[in-house]
């Protein structure tokens, strides 16, 4: 039997004597092997193509010189016209310095290109958005990454884009850059690792608590990891109604609380210190005490397996909710968490049930912001998207193994675009008034067109089918390693 292009049944090729943990590790190895082969075969994931009519030299004279001169002078006289006369209104810059790529840490600027191209691909497929992967060297004369270099770069390129997506930038530079750019840029600057992850985590928590029959105002929550993602998760779930006094958060040095003078004195961790002042008032420091009778665990920390031990899950309350979202390997595998008593499990990966990943929101949120020409993406806009995701899932079949939709359910991105645009208009952040339902219909149309074009390119052979030989080689290499 040969493996198919669809890898859902990959595990049928594995030796039957493997344990669940060994099978999960094998799946990770296989996906990495095949990713390397496919990226080499295709030379990455993205390319640029025109979307305007051009079947003669006459048209080149219109799109370039001399005709295009009229476009330049029109924009000179009114810069806002660039949103109508160019593709700026539907173009996003994905900016990264590669210092915090997934769970792999500093991968160098060029090392971030694979992820940024992936985000560009998802924006096109799931949001009908054109995006550019821009990986920059942010290191200063001292050899250290500089937030100011990121800020300066984004400000310089902002006239060409409708929005900017910051990605995989280490803290505290990600905070400093985001805070400054939200104030200084006239277009939305969005930090997907933080705001995006928090949005999807909030949506997942709404639905998980609904299934568990628990009220967010009363639950005890453990947040494992205190980086950009989980710090923003904390802010979002508090805005949803979680009691900060019932939240205990851990970083690499212990639990956050008023006793953490190291955070108070370090200006790089000002967001964490703000959380120290409102969470964990009892100053719980031991993990076993924190996990005891906890209703929810949201882990965004060190990739596992083994970062979270099953013994800690066993201490949690009845119908415990466990989100282990480190990438590429969760802090604890779902099977282990379930065996230890978890009611609902989620990870950041698409090959396990309940993927809590920012990929489920950034195409829809950015599309909504672009369509109303928003000048910022507020937390309220992101939470509007979270509620749209949660409601869509409830209406289409909420289950323990489906607390969020799949990325292939493109309807959810159009619904987010509508919710985000409405929130932007309500907050006074939109620069154009759009009719109710416009963002939904336009997003749906653009997404369908993008997906149809991709299918047509595959059908016609302009996008070649993955060679079966490479898939078989990846399988063979995986089986050798295990």
Order of alpha helices (4+ residues) and beta strands (2+ residues): alpha-alpha-alpha-alpha-beta-alpha-beta-alpha-beta-alpha-beta-alpha-beta-alpha-beta-beta-alpha-alpha-alpha-beta-alpha-beta-alpha-beta-alpha-alpha-alpha-alpha-alpha
